[in-house]
Amino acid sequence: MISQAEDPSSKEGAEVHAEQASVDNRRSTNSTNTNITTTMAEPRPTEADIEEKPWKYVGYRGYSEFLASDNELLLFRRFGVLNARVALDMQDQLARLEERLEALDKQYSSVYGADVNNGSLRDDEPERAAIVAEIAKLLPKYNGFIMQQTRLCAYAKAPRRNIKNVSNWHFNHDYRAIDAAEQGYLFNHVDDMVCLAEKETTPLRSAIDSSLRLRTWRGWRDTARTADQVPKHDAGVISYYSDERMDGFVSAVIVLVGVSMLIVPIWILRCLSPSSQDMMLLVITVFVFVFLLVLSFFMATKPFEALGATAAYAAVLMVFLQVGAEK
């Protein structure tokens, strides 16, 4: 029988492969454990956790989401005093440069001074060229800042009700979701607050918005939006209301009142006797006055526009009066 000897190098190689396989198995096991740990769902904070630590679980992320949920909540400071001070400082810097430039122009054009070519920019005096270059750097910044302030001043002052809505958010979180010093802008600078998206509304819509009972009527409530955008920890304290429904109601009221103002006086004049001219004039006077009040308090019209529309309305009624008198 012939026996074949075992190769020592082959044995060592087998041992190395076995050790490598063991290491790979351990790595695979660790990787699997890591993946299991990573894919495990992290438990969400409870309402008690959020109430105890709103600064951790709500914070600026929740505050930003709340402000961005409605355009009327985008309230920020105008920094009117600081902007005025910066504008004055930039203006003074330009004024001093202007004075220096005028002094040099006067000096270089003096009959007692040396002959300086004041008609060349390419061969200008270094000192004057340096001043002009400095002005060229500062003047565009000043012009841009002034134009920016012009646009900023066009923003309407933030309505009190909008500020109240934002302050109520802080109240609902015990004023602890945002650091006290960082929410002070909302309470200490009310007159400096502006609304970025304040829209022009009719007086009737403004009256609805100014009344808490009318503004929060359940018929305006947007339940779908409230359920979709309000977090669980704010459920029950935040509700959204439909602007479209409010505007539609206001438009319907305005149309109804306008039609009534046209039809009712015509029927009243029709029922009066043609001989009672004084009574007809009294009816026309009353309705013209009421029409002017309706335009002023129900619609966003300017005074001269309201007077023009009232004059046309009075002319229509007077024509009907004249036709009735001829009959």
Wavefront OBJ file of the C-alpha trace (Angstrom):
o trace
v 0.000 0.000 0.000
v 1.299 3.265 -0.924
v 0.453 6.092 1.468
v 0.600 9.713 0.372
v 2.191 12.136 2.779
v 0.223 15.267 3.761
v 1.677 18.548 2.589
v 2.467 20.795 5.603
v 2.005 23.964 3.595
v -1.455 22.813 2.587
v -2.380 22.316 6.239
v -1.224 25.772 7.185
v -3.205 27.208 4.303
v -6.322 25.397 5.482
v -5.889 26.825 8.982
v -5.516 30.342 7.584
v -8.667 29.942 5.496
v -10.552 28.669 8.525
v -9.510 31.677 10.604
v -10.454 34.059 7.785
v -13.870 32.414 7.461
v -14.413 32.824 11.205
v -13.554 36.541 10.990
v -15.918 36.977 8.018
v -18.694 35.250 9.936
v -18.195 37.568 12.925
v -18.240 40.615 10.624
v -21.376 39.378 8.923
v -23.042 38.852 12.299
v -22.034 42.321 13.509
v -23.271 43.869 10.257
v -26.589 42.079 10.628
v -26.949 43.300 14.210
v -26.133 46.843 13.099
v -28.743 46.722 10.359
v -31.339 45.409 12.783
v -30.540 48.204 15.244
v -30.687 50.830 12.489
v -33.942 49.649 11.016
v -35.722 49.449 14.367
v -38.318 52.214 14.662
v -37.398 54.899 17.177
v -40.187 55.450 19.702
v -41.954 58.766 19.375
v -42.124 61.129 22.337
v -45.345 60.979 24.287
v -47.541 63.978 24.989
v -46.146 64.018 28.515
v -42.601 64.174 27.114
v -43.524 67.038 24.786
v -45.270 68.919 27.568
v -42.276 68.475 29.850
v -39.599 69.336 27.266
v -41.150 71.408 24.453
v -37.780 73.033 23.798
v -36.458 69.603 22.763
v -39.368 68.059 20.870
v -40.960 71.201 19.380
v -38.364 73.957 19.274
v -37.670 76.054 16.225
v -38.707 73.310 13.833
v -42.251 73.250 15.189
v -42.305 77.037 15.459
v -41.173 77.463 11.844
v -43.752 74.956 10.609
v -46.474 76.860 12.452
v -45.446 80.243 11.009
v -45.151 78.834 7.487
v -48.595 77.212 7.664
v -50.391 80.517 7.005
v -49.223 83.721 5.329
v -50.816 85.889 8.003
v -48.495 84.331 10.592
v -45.318 85.496 8.821
v -44.616 88.319 11.267
v -41.172 89.840 11.603
v -39.591 93.020 12.919
v -39.028 95.954 10.622
v -36.091 97.239 12.702
v -37.169 100.761 11.814
v -34.842 102.506 14.281
v -31.800 100.465 13.267
v -32.507 100.929 9.575
v -32.870 104.672 10.061
v -29.600 104.807 11.966
v -27.715 102.816 9.333
v -29.170 105.018 6.588
v -28.074 108.141 8.464
v -24.562 106.747 8.923
v -24.194 105.859 5.235
v -25.625 109.250 4.300
v -23.105 111.021 6.536
v -20.195 109.068 5.058
v -21.252 110.128 1.571
v -21.769 113.712 2.722
v -18.213 113.891 4.089
v -16.794 112.467 0.884
v -18.866 114.955 -1.076
v -17.476 117.829 1.005
v -13.909 116.643 0.422
v -14.551 116.317 -3.309
v -16.046 119.812 -3.520
v -13.102 121.224 -1.571
v -10.627 119.630 -3.988
v -12.589 120.860 -7.002
v -12.511 124.358 -5.571
v -8.807 124.091 -4.796
v -7.840 122.769 -8.237
v -9.853 125.452 -10.024
v -8.524 128.365 -7.948
v -6.723 131.180 -9.791
v -4.014 131.107 -7.144
v -3.353 127.387 -7.505
v -1.342 125.383 -9.957
v -2.706 124.599 -13.382
v -4.557 121.310 -12.947
v -6.379 119.637 -15.806
v -9.926 119.371 -14.445
v -11.230 118.141 -17.787
v -9.657 114.700 -17.723
v -10.612 111.605 -15.786
v -7.680 109.594 -17.092
v -5.129 112.152 -15.923
v -6.947 113.157 -12.736
v -5.194 114.028 -9.504
v -4.597 110.904 -7.369
v -6.296 112.326 -4.272
v -9.449 113.293 -6.139
v -9.501 110.001 -8.042
v -9.242 108.111 -4.745
v -12.222 110.015 -3.308
v -14.326 109.347 -6.401
v -13.423 105.653 -6.225
v -14.457 105.534 -2.571
v -17.750 107.238 -3.411
v -18.305 104.735 -6.219
v -18.052 101.894 -3.696
v -20.355 103.413 -1.094
v -23.005 105.067 -3.274
v -24.477 101.850 -4.787
v -24.750 100.375 -1.296
v -26.566 103.471 -0.101
v -28.917 103.510 -3.099
v -29.679 99.817 -2.702
v -30.314 100.254 1.005
v -32.715 103.153 0.385
v -34.606 101.180 -2.254
v -34.790 98.245 0.124
v -36.211 100.492 2.831
v -38.788 101.809 0.373
v -40.066 98.287 -0.203
v -39.886 97.485 3.498
v -41.934 100.539 4.446
v -44.664 99.393 2.051
v -45.419 96.411 4.294
v -48.455 96.929 6.479
v -48.178 96.957 10.221
v -48.959 93.551 11.662
v -52.569 93.337 12.896
v -52.982 92.720 16.596
v -55.000 89.567 15.988
v -52.121 87.993 14.020
v -49.671 88.806 16.794
v -52.146 87.336 19.254
v -52.336 84.111 17.232
v -48.564 83.686 17.345
v -48.366 84.587 21.032
v -51.065 81.991 21.751
v -48.779 79.352 20.232
v -46.124 80.240 22.797
v -48.765 80.215 25.529
v -49.897 76.715 24.541
v -46.320 75.531 25.060
v -45.918 77.366 28.378
v -43.535 79.834 26.685
v -40.815 77.148 26.833
v -40.661 75.859 23.264
v -38.529 78.861 22.289
v -35.982 80.531 24.535
v -37.549 83.416 26.451
v -35.023 85.958 25.197
v -35.574 84.882 21.577
v -39.353 85.183 21.672
v -39.185 88.659 23.173
v -39.360 90.247 19.722
v -43.032 89.315 19.598
v -44.009 90.872 22.917
v -41.601 93.795 23.336
v -41.724 95.292 19.826
v -45.366 95.102 18.789
v -45.263 98.435 16.948
v -42.236 97.324 14.937
v -43.828 94.140 13.586
v -44.855 93.786 9.938
v -46.831 91.119 8.116
v -45.170 89.902 4.930
v -48.403 88.812 3.245
v -51.122 91.073 4.575
v -53.831 91.289 1.938
v -56.285 94.097 1.366
v -59.763 93.197 2.597
v -63.170 94.818 2.584
v -64.420 96.500 5.759
v -66.968 93.712 6.196
v -64.237 91.055 6.084
v -62.152 93.107 8.501
v -65.126 93.229 10.865
v -65.382 89.434 10.748
v -61.653 89.048 11.380
v -61.731 91.447 14.326
v -64.497 89.499 16.073
v -63.347 86.301 17.766
v -66.833 84.803 17.705
v -67.403 85.522 14.013
v -63.880 84.570 12.980
v -63.997 81.204 14.733
v -67.486 80.202 13.619
v -67.531 76.490 12.888
v -68.892 77.104 9.391
v -65.526 78.595 8.354
v -63.475 75.754 9.844
v -61.190 73.909 7.449
v -61.221 70.480 9.056
v -59.121 68.793 6.364
v -56.316 71.321 6.651
v -56.461 71.264 10.440
v -56.155 67.479 10.523
v -53.329 67.510 7.974
v -51.132 70.338 9.297
v -51.692 70.464 13.053
v -49.350 68.171 15.038
v -50.840 65.868 17.644
v -49.461 67.882 20.545
v -51.249 70.994 19.194
v -54.529 69.262 18.351
v -57.438 71.007 19.995
v -55.651 74.335 20.412
v -54.927 75.179 16.754
v -57.622 75.362 14.090
v -57.508 76.646 10.521
v -60.367 78.492 8.867
v -61.102 78.808 5.170
v -60.462 82.242 3.666
v -62.366 81.183 0.556
v -65.534 80.567 2.543
v -65.246 83.877 4.358
v -64.600 85.797 1.139
v -67.475 84.005 -0.571
v -69.830 84.921 2.249
v -68.712 88.560 2.147
v -69.173 88.702 -1.634
v -72.663 87.196 -1.352
v -73.660 89.746 1.293
v -72.336 92.634 -0.799
v -74.206 91.437 -3.902
v -77.419 90.932 -1.926
v -77.198 94.380 -0.352
v -76.388 95.987 -3.709
v -79.341 94.376 -5.458
v -81.618 95.344 -2.585
v -80.430 98.943 -2.788
v -81.449 99.005 -6.454
v -84.761 97.151 -6.299
v -86.306 98.224 -2.983
v -86.404 102.010 -3.637
v -87.847 101.452 -7.118
v -90.775 99.488 -5.701
v -91.293 102.014 -2.935
v -91.401 104.853 -5.452
v -93.723 102.804 -7.628
v -96.185 102.378 -4.778
v -96.220 106.072 -3.889
v -98.674 108.420 -5.489
v -97.240 110.596 -8.284
v -98.559 113.642 -6.466
v -96.494 112.974 -3.328
v -93.259 114.407 -4.691
v -91.954 115.337 -1.239
v -92.271 111.758 -0.006
v -90.481 110.466 -3.119
v -87.617 112.898 -2.570
v -87.419 111.787 1.053
v -87.200 108.129 -0.012
v -84.487 108.933 -2.559
v -82.526 110.954 0.016
v -82.646 108.145 2.569
v -81.538 105.476 0.099
v -78.766 107.646 -1.323
v -77.426 108.186 2.187
v -77.684 104.460 2.983
v -75.967 103.625 -0.319
v -73.052 105.879 0.602
v -72.752 104.191 4.000
v -72.802 100.757 2.377
v -69.988 101.721 0.019
v -67.948 103.170 2.860
v -68.340 100.358 5.383
v -68.895 97.241 3.259
v -66.518 97.800 0.352
v -62.892 98.875 0.117
v -63.547 102.035 -1.900
v -61.792 105.367 -1.809
v -63.822 108.460 -0.868
v -63.982 109.931 -4.382
v -64.935 106.531 -5.810
v -67.746 106.215 -3.278
v -69.019 109.703 -4.112
v -68.955 108.968 -7.844
v -70.900 105.728 -7.414
v -73.388 107.479 -5.125
v -73.948 110.226 -7.684
v -74.684 107.620 -10.364
v -77.060 105.829 -7.996
v -78.891 109.073 -7.232
v -79.179 109.821 -10.949
v -80.852 106.445 -11.556
v -83.412 107.099 -8.832
v -84.069 110.633 -10.072
v -84.711 109.311 -13.583
v -87.284 106.908 -12.177
v -88.845 109.780 -10.235
v -89.075 111.914 -13.385
v -90.649 109.068 -15.367
v -93.205 108.562 -12.624
v -94.038 112.266 -12.560
v -94.605 112.370 -16.335
v -97.000 109.429 -16.128
l 1 2 3 4 5 6 7 8 9 10 11 12 13 14 15 16 17 18 19 20 21 22 23 24 25 26 27 28 29 30 31 32 33 34 35 36 37 38 39 40 41 42 43 44 45 46 47 48 49 50 51 52 53 54 55 56 57 58 59 60 61 62 63 64 65 66 67 68 69 70 71 72 73 74 75 76 77 78 79 80 81 82 83 84 85 86 87 88 89 90 91 92 93 94 95 96 97 98 99 100 101 102 103 104 105 106 107 108 109 110 111 112 113 114 115 116 117 118 119 120 121 122 123 124 125 126 127 128 129 130 131 132 133 134 135 136 137 138 139 140 141 142 143 144 145 146 147 148 149 150 151 152 153 154 155 156 157 158 159 160 161 162 163 164 165 166 167 168 169 170 171 172 173 174 175 176 177 178 179 180 181 182 183 184 185 186 187 188 189 190 191 192 193 194 195 196 197 198 199 200 201 202 203 204 205 206 207 208 209 210 211 212 213 214 215 216 217 218 219 220 221 222 223 224 225 226 227 228 229 230 231 232 233 234 235 236 237 238 239 240 241 242 243 244 245 246 247 248 249 250 251 252 253 254 255 256 257 258 259 260 261 262 263 264 265 266 267 268 269 270 271 272 273 274 275 276 277 278 279 280 281 282 283 284 285 286 287 288 289 290 291 292 293 294 295 296 297 298 299 300 301 302 303 304 305 306 307 308 309 310 311 312 313 314 315 316 317 318 319 320 321 322 323 324 325 326 327
